[in-house]
């Protein structure tokens, strides 16, 4: 059975965002967050699957809550225990 761990997702920007997160260590890369609102400067926890190295692999998409502009999409990210997943829109 795969092990899960809590990671912090942080919006360091100055806009409220809707955030979607995919867990790439899970079969089928399921979406674990779907358009979760993360207010400016706020942080929230997400449970992700970790591999034998205790790393999680994720992609995320962030979109401004007011719908202005294009979403920001991350590439495949590896995060270790204690790392923070920074989400933003330029």
N, C-alpha and C positions, 0 to 999 in steps of 0.2 A: 504494500500500500504506500502511495506517495505521501510524503510529509508536507504539511502546510505551515506557513509562517506568516506573521503579520508584518506588513510594510506600511510606511507612512507615505501618503500622496499629499503634495504641498503645492498650492497655488501661490507663487511668489509675485504674481502680476497685480495689476491695479484694476482688473475687470473680473466680474463673476463669470465662471465658466461652467459648461456642461462637459463632463469627462466620461469617456468610454475606455475601458481597459480590457485587454485580452491576455490570458495566461498561456504563454507559449509552451510551458512545461506540461500542460495537460493535453491529453489526446484530443485532437480536433481544435485546439486553441480556443476554448470557450471564452465568451465575453463574461467577465465577472462584475463589471460595472457597465451600465447602459445609461448614458446621459445623466449621470449623477451630478447634481449641482454642487460646485465647490466655490464658495464665495472668495472674494479677493483676500489674500493673506491667510486663508483658512487651511487647515490640514485635516485629513481623515485617514483612517486605517482601512487596508484591504488585505484579505487573506489570499496568498498565492502559493502555488506548488513550488517546492524547492527540489533541486536535484541532489546527487550525492556530494556535490561541492558546497551545498547549502546556498546555491544561487537560484534566483528566480529569473525567468525570461518573460518580458512583457513587450507589448506595443500599446501605445495610448493615442487617443484622438481627443483634442480639446477644441471647443467652440465657444465663442462669446455668448453669454446668456441673452444678449439683446439681438442676436442673429446677424450682427454686422460683420463683414469680412469673411474670409475663408478659414476653415478649420486648420489647425496645426496637427500634423501626424508624425509620431516618432518612428524611428527605425527600431529594429529588434534591439532591446536593451537588456543587459544583464545587471541584476542588482544583488548585492550581498547583504547579509544580516547587518542591520543598522543603517543601511543606505536609505535615502529619501528619494522618492520619485517626484521630480519637479515637473509640473505641467504648466504650459503657458501658451499664449497666442501672441504673435508679433504684431 
